Amino acid sequence: MRILVIEDEERIAASLRRGLTAVGYTVDVAHDGVTGLHMAREHRYAAVLLDLMLPGLSGYQVCARLRAEGNTVPVLMLTAKNGEYDEAEGLDTGADDYLAKPFSYVVLEARLRALVRRGGARVPALLEAGDLWLDPTRRTCGRGPEPIALTPKEFAVLHCLLGRLDEVVPVLDVLDEVWSADFTGDPNIVHVYISAVRKKIDTPFGRDTIETVRGAGYRVRGRG
């Protein structure tokens, strides 16, 4: 699940990226409003963590422009300003939730989970292919009643493919969604993780869920 953090303080942005990545999110970061707005327009995010005081465009302006364009991505506004009028203005511009700094990371993560659930019209509660299922909210996976333990990256790779059921997903799309847009490592990492996922979701069950489309990418068919 991919999250955008728009935060001008590098220390806070780095801390958010580390914490959210550790629990399985893919995190992109922008340090100013103009870049953040562009990224929110160009990519499909599960949620945006948006600082209020940003260079270029304020968090209010970024949120207002996204909503004016019909972009319904869930927005959690983060700010050092905690007055009730500031909170009201943030919500009035289209933010879904508001959290004042300094905040508890436990509370932030819980608010983010709730936000993603409430934004669920765009993301099915359960992704399924035959008897294979993946629950993005609870971050669980299984076949029928049998649970399957996946690492955060394995979960993210499978989520990427199941979210585009019956489509051929190019390797670069998987890299972009799971490893972030600025990944500069070896693209073969995708093949390594696809192999690891297959060993967990297919091999023990005698299935062949993830199809390799040579020269194009990977596909999961709806029949599972």
Stockholm file with secondary structure:
# STOCKHOLM 1.0

chainA/1-224         MRILVIEDEERIAASLRRGLTAVGYTVDVAHDGVTGLHMAREHRYAAVLLDLMLPGLSGYQVCARLRAEGNTVPVLMLTAKNGEYDEAEGLDTGADDYLAKPFSYVVLEARLRALVRRGGARVPALLEAGDLWLDPTRRTCGRGPEPIALTPKEFAVLHCLLGRLDEVVPVLDVLDEVWSADFTGDPNIVHVYISAVRKKIDTPFGRDTIETVRGAGYRVRGRG
#=GR chainA/1-224 SS CEEEEECSCHHHHHHHHHHHHHTTCEEEEESSHHHHHHHHHHSCCSEEEEESSCSSSCHHHHHHHHHHTTCCCCEEEEESCCCHHHHHHHHHTTCSEEEESSCCHHHHHHHHHHHHHHTTTSSCSSEEETTEEEETTTTEEEETTEECCCCHHHHHHHHHHHTTTTSCBCHHHHIIIIICTTCCSCTTHHHHHHHHHHHHHTGGGTCCCEEEETTTEEEECTTC
#=GC SS_cons         CEEEEECSCHHHHHHHHHHHHHTTCEEEEESSHHHHHHHHHHSCCSEEEEESSCSSSCHHHHHHHHHHTTCCCCEEEEESCCCHHHHHHHHHTTCSEEEESSCCHHHHHHHHHHHHHHTTTSSCSSEEETTEEEETTTTEEEETTEECCCCHHHHHHHHHHHTTTTSCBCHHHHIIIIICTTCCSCTTHHHHHHHHHHHHHTGGGTCCCEEEETTTEEEECTTC
//
